Amino acid sequence: MTVTESPASRAAEILSRPVALNGLTVPNRIAMAPMTRMFSPGGVPGEDVRSYYARRAAAGVGLIVTEGTYVGHDSAGQSDRVPRFHGEEQLAGWAEVAADVHAAGGTIVPQLWHIGMVRKQGEPPFADAPAVGPSGIRVDGTEGTGKAMTRRDLDDVIGAFADAARDAERIGFDGVELHGAHGYLLDQFLWAGTNRRTDAYGGDAVARTAFAAEIVAAVRAVVSPEFPVIFRYSQWKQEAYDARLAETPEELEAILAPLAAAGVDAFHASTRRYWVPEFDDSDLNLAGWTKKLTGKPAITVGSVGLDGDFLRAFAGEGAPVQGIDDLLDRLERDEFDMVAVGRALLQDPQWAAKVLGGRFDELTPYDAAALKTLS
Ligand SMILES: Cc1cc2nc3c(=O)[nH]c(=O)nc-3n(C[C@H](O)[C@H](O)[C@H](O)COP(=O)(O)O)c2cc1C
């Protein structure tokens, strides 16, 4: 940073740089993080969902990652208000979402989701489907009524992800993100706490990654070579915040390398605070390690723009470690390539425009009331 450069112009300059994810050029470095909203009755994203995403694209979000959307497998979800990525009406709704985001100047990928053993009571049309997972074990360690997946279940789910990815390309999306994070199905395979299998899908880290890698390969096989496949993963689980997939960079590499080899074009490393170093003896965060270990573009996430310190740093009143300067420094060092923003973008659809335009004084702190509407 030069002494004459203001935080505003520096933020605009660095965040406005385009970035390539395989064949897709994203116009800037700001992504919208995937956020389940449950505003799609019957699994169909309607006009309100369409304008919710398009509003953020029009205000400068370069890449929208949609809320998690269920793949076509009866056990994939449990709510009839979460959008589905299968079925004629549902896909027609999604095609309009993609078209509106494109018209607003943005790019968009659906986050393809299977919740696995997180499934509890299901609403129609899922009411009778069992919860399925690698070993029928929930993230909290209980067995409940879940079912360990058979060969046929594995093939059905692999096929469901591939079908959804093929449909995503067909109806105009710019890529796909596979939800491998937060203790849902793919993560249940990755994590030893939920994967006790003794076949080729359980055991060491490479074996636990085999199911997710087969999904990546199946997706890769049905989409164009330049169509980006993003893989989201996390150490933490929704029901176990302190859980970790990998204690060392070597353990992390054992998981990421097979996924990259299977065809992942970019990784989305989900953390709750992006500035926290992932391992000892290095400042790199999880996205930073991911990029270093795989050579693939990486997206970081976690509390960007949420707290008062971030806003004060924007206003030029010092630069705490989690402020904008630290984020920009990391982007400039190529620690990671993009920044995903979740709750701050729920709070304010204009967040990206304000940040890119240097209107930091117009940013407002996050209020959980933003969760209640699709404004
Ligand atoms: C209401 C809400 C819903 C979320 N739903 C999803 C989801 O469907 N898929 C996912 O991978 N992460 C989901 N997340 C996590 C976010 O993508 C993001 O990683 C998290 O909110 C941290 O980013 P933030 O601090 O900028 O909000 C959700 C978060 C929130 C607040």
Ligand as a Chemical Component Dictionary entry (heavy atoms), coordinates in Angstrom:
data_LIG
# 
_chem_comp.id                   LIG 
_chem_comp.type                 NON-POLYMER 
_chem_comp.pdbx_formal_charge   0 
_chem_comp.three_letter_code    LIG 
# 
loop_
_chem_comp_atom.comp_id 
_chem_comp_atom.atom_id 
_chem_comp_atom.alt_atom_id 
_chem_comp_atom.type_symbol 
_chem_comp_atom.charge 
_chem_comp_atom.model_Cartn_x 
_chem_comp_atom.model_Cartn_y 
_chem_comp_atom.model_Cartn_z 
_chem_comp_atom.pdbx_ordinal 
LIG C1  C1  C 0 -28.651 -18.118 7.238 1  
LIG C2  C2  C 0 -27.434 -18.881 6.801 2  
LIG C3  C3  C 0 -27.583 -19.978 5.975 3  
LIG C4  C4  C 0 -26.453 -20.696 5.530 4  
LIG N1  N1  N 0 -26.625 -21.736 4.651 5  
LIG C5  C5  C 0 -25.534 -22.320 4.098 6  
LIG C6  C6  C 0 -25.673 -23.249 3.023 7  
LIG O1  O1  O 0 -26.771 -23.544 2.519 8  
LIG N2  N2  N 0 -24.549 -23.817 2.537 9  
LIG C7  C7  C 0 -23.305 -23.515 3.032 10 
LIG O2  O2  O 0 -22.305 -24.071 2.568 11 
LIG N3  N3  N 0 -23.149 -22.613 4.025 12 
LIG C8  C8  C 0 -24.218 -21.988 4.540 13 
LIG N4  N4  N 0 -24.047 -21.001 5.483 14 
LIG C9  C9  C 0 -22.690 -20.550 5.836 15 
LIG C10 C10 C 0 -22.292 -19.347 4.985 16 
LIG O3  O3  O 0 -22.102 -19.732 3.629 17 
LIG C11 C11 C 0 -20.978 -18.695 5.457 18 
LIG O4  O4  O 0 -19.931 -19.612 5.324 19 
LIG C12 C12 C 0 -21.074 -18.225 6.896 20 
LIG O5  O5  O 0 -22.259 -17.472 7.103 21 
LIG C13 C13 C 0 -19.866 -17.378 7.266 22 
LIG O6  O6  O 0 -19.805 -16.227 6.442 23 
LIG P1  P1  P 0 -20.253 -14.778 7.031 24 
LIG O7  O7  O 0 -19.505 -14.631 8.320 25 
LIG O8  O8  O 0 -19.815 -13.815 5.969 26 
LIG O9  O9  O 0 -21.717 -14.815 7.250 27 
LIG C14 C14 C 0 -25.158 -20.304 5.951 28 
LIG C15 C15 C 0 -25.023 -19.201 6.800 29 
LIG C16 C16 C 0 -26.134 -18.484 7.210 30 
LIG C17 C17 C 0 -25.940 -17.264 8.088 31 
# 
loop_
_chem_comp_bond.comp_id 
_chem_comp_bond.atom_id_1 
_chem_comp_bond.atom_id_2 
_chem_comp_bond.value_order 
_chem_comp_bond.pdbx_ordinal 
LIG C1  C2  SING 1  
LIG C2  C3  SING 2  
LIG C2  C16 DOUB 3  
LIG C3  C4  DOUB 4  
LIG C4  N1  SING 5  
LIG C4  C14 SING 6  
LIG N1  C5  DOUB 7  
LIG C5  C6  SING 8  
LIG C5  C8  SING 9  
LIG C6  O1  DOUB 10 
LIG C6  N2  SING 11 
LIG N2  C7  SING 12 
LIG C7  O2  DOUB 13 
LIG C7  N3  SING 14 
LIG N3  C8  DOUB 15 
LIG C8  N4  SING 16 
LIG N4  C9  SING 17 
LIG N4  C14 SING 18 
LIG C9  C10 SING 19 
LIG C10 O3  SING 20 
LIG C10 C11 SING 21 
LIG C11 O4  SING 22 
LIG C11 C12 SING 23 
LIG C12 O5  SING 24 
LIG C12 C13 SING 25 
LIG C13 O6  SING 26 
LIG O6  P1  SING 27 
LIG P1  O7  DOUB 28 
LIG P1  O8  SING 29 
LIG P1  O9  SING 30 
LIG C14 C15 DOUB 31 
LIG C15 C16 SING 32 
LIG C16 C17 SING 33 
# 
